[in-house]
Structures are given as structure tokens and as C-alpha cells.
């Protein structure tokens, strides 16, 4: 694995860090190859990993797709490679958190939307600028963005190419929470700790429930929950026993 994406264990989370700070972590094919290696490694062996945090090194999360890479003619290992990597990240059977500070533009926003949760610093700057360059999304933004913030707000972002702060992203539901810059690291760690304290079985099963029923009419979604939900996890008895012991203490 190259150092274009670093993996660090912090608390219960595997932090995947886009590490091209001299280029504002702009996304080229090599970055996606490195990211894919880490995603596949976690999928193959998730032991000790309660959540995945995707973030950027240096001044920002990512300035977006490397336009120089586009102009030079990208050599993809397979068609729609970047979109497939993003889908593999989104499909991990673990909570995926995108931690955004600084720029998160266009292709970077498409990548950020793979997170089940987005946590933002006040310094975060979110924008979809495809229309500035006569481009359209191919990494999932047209589907994930309206599902997260609603179609009307998604149209606003896509049509205006406007930049939104971390606080504005929180208000519109793009970010789950926004922290002052000096409290950002502690805020991310607190969310990870809260998630890691709960059952990994439930996280994976609930994520599958949400993914499989997204867009279904209510009766079909309810039927899926009842008949295809995964029920009790192997850690249920131990968790209930620990709770009972705490009550007695």
C-alpha cells in the first residue's frame, strides 16, 4: 500500500487519511487505488475495527477530483473504477464516518457521501461544482446527495455551485454535526466512542436493513424488517448481563 492513503487506529476506529496535502488531497487514480487497498483489507479482516473514519491530511479533506488527471487522460484499472471504490466504502458492514475540514468540493463531496455520517469542522467548505466545468456526476452524487438532504436542496447545490460552510451543512442535514475547529478532533473521537460502545452486530445488521429498504413503500419496508431482519446478536446476553450487574452495583 502506498502512503497516498494512510491507515491509523485511533480508539475503536480505523482512520483512513487522504495523504496528498501538497495537492490539497486532490483525487487521482492512484489515490483511489490506495484507498481501495485499505477498504478491501478492512472488509477482509474487520477485527478490532468498530468504525471507519475517512479524513484528509493537512489543510483540508479534499479539493476534489484532480483536474490535471482528467486533462491528461485517466488510465483506470476498470470502467467506473472510482465509483466502485466509493460503493465498496459505503458498503462496508461498519459505520463509516466522513470527517471534513476545509475544502470538500465536487468529487470529494461524492466521496464524502459514502459516509453513513458526516462530521464537519466550522472551516469545512462543501460544494458541488460539476456545472462549472460542464460535467455531470459519475461517482454517485446525483443519487446520494438528494437522499441525504432532499431533492430541492440537492438541486440548489448542483445548479448554483454555491459553497456552504460547516454550519450551513449541519443545518441542511448534509453534516450530522459541526464543531468549532479547535474542538473538531475531540468531537470526532466522542462520536466514535459512542458508536463503538454499541453492538457491532447491530450496526452491521441495521445498516443492511436501511440499505435494503431505502425507497421501498412503507408496507414493504416493514415486511422486510419483520421477515428478513437479523434478530438477536451473539453479544446480546453478555450485554444484558453487564447492564443488570451495573444496576445491582
C-alpha positions, 0 to 999 in steps of 0.5 A: 500500500502506498502512503497516498492513503494512510491507515491509523487506529485511533480508539475503536476506529480505523482512520483512513487519511487522504495523504496528498496535502501538497495537492490539497488531497486532490483525487487521482487514480492512484489515490483511489487505488490506495484507498481501495487497498485499505477498504478491501483489507478492512472488509477482509479482516474487520477485527478490532475495527468498530468504525471507519473514519475517512479524513484528509491530511493537512489543510483540508479533506479534499479539493476534489477530483484532480483536474490535471488527471482528467486533462491528461487522460485517466488510465483506470484499472476498470470502467467506473473504477472510482465509483466502485471504490466509493460503493465498496466504502459505503458498503462496508458492514461498519459505520463509516464516518466522513470527517471534513475540514476545509475544502470538500468540493465536487468529487470529494463531496461524492466521496464524502457521501459514502459516509453513513455520517458526516462530521464537519469542522466550522472551516469545512467548505462543501460544494458541488461544482460539476456545472462549472466545468460542464460535467455531470456526476459519475461517482454517485452524487446525483443519487446520494446527495438528494437522499441525504438532504432532499431533492430541492436542496440537492438541486440548489447545490448542483445548479448554483455551485454555491459553497456552504460552510460547516454550519450551513451543512449541519443545518441542511442535514448534509453534516450530522454535526459541526464543531468549532475547529479547535474542538473538531478532533475531540468531537470526532473521537466522542462520536466514535466512542459512542458508536463503538460502545454499541453492538457491532452486530447491530450496526452491521445488521441495521445498516443492511436493513436501511440499505435494503429498504431505502425507497421501498413503500412503507408496507414493504419496508416493514415486511422486510424488517419483520421477515428478513431482519437479523434478530438477536446478536451473539453479544446480546446476553453478555450485554444484558448481563453487564447492564443488570450487574451495573444496576445491582452495583 
